[in-house]
């Protein structure tokens, strides 16, 4: 009997030491101290079978065991609580040796950057920046620019109409008219902004893109001024080695009109297999011309006294060219990985 009790005491101590969790605590309590089936409770039930002279001693020993069990249980409980608290505390103290959480800083979009660079060049040449609405009247977008109703550029296919007579501007040229109405010559302005055309998106088209318009009006402005200005600008943007070529063209709002090409900034005209210029050595970069007398009139300026030149360029195209993008739609996909490469 004595041995059995000694052995139980040893097991109590050993198992109490092994308590690691709340579940272990419950298991210990169940095994030894549960009122019905706990090992110690069962000993009490054996009392009547113990010889009367040993009963007092037996009773005393199992009471001691019960107290020991309860004490061990309580200690284990305290221990677990303490450990949990310590762990929680450690976790709540920030570790100053860990690297910080870097804040994401955005970058200027390649189109905005290209636009700003172009604006800078013209600001240095004494131009002002003008703006016009993206939702424009048919009058400013077409009529005032000498594009009559039957002109192919008026085809509804090319244009987003808001309602009759109101549309999303298809180019920045309406700002020419607005600027002439607002200012008196000499006028030297550029007008950057969004324009819209109902084009199916493809590698070189998106239904919204960016243009920069230029307009100069003064006494005695002639084609040489146009040529000199655009050459100066294009060399500033693409590099001094750039060659510039004027090709006769047609726009309803300029006469004469010219399309302007630059020597390929990628291969310089030396690679017959160049992917950017297609081996021709030239890249079309903008439209331009002398302001049509009817357009000056629509702007309230006397075409006998004054003359002017105008030009329009596509910012997306220039951005694409400089970054050698195979597809202009990358500009608008909001892919941070792409935009970060062009920083
Ligand atoms: N508005 C013309 C276009 O969008 C470009 C242009 C502007 C041409 C000014 C000549 C003069 O294609």
Boltz pocket constraint, residues with backbone or C-beta under 6 A from the ligand:
constraints:
  - pocket:
      binder: B
      contacts: [[A, 170], [A, 171], [A, 172], [A, 173], [A, 213], [A, 214], [A, 251], [A, 254], [A, 258], [A, 287], [A, 288], [A, 289], [A, 310], [A, 311], [A, 312], [A, 313]]
      max_distance: 6.0
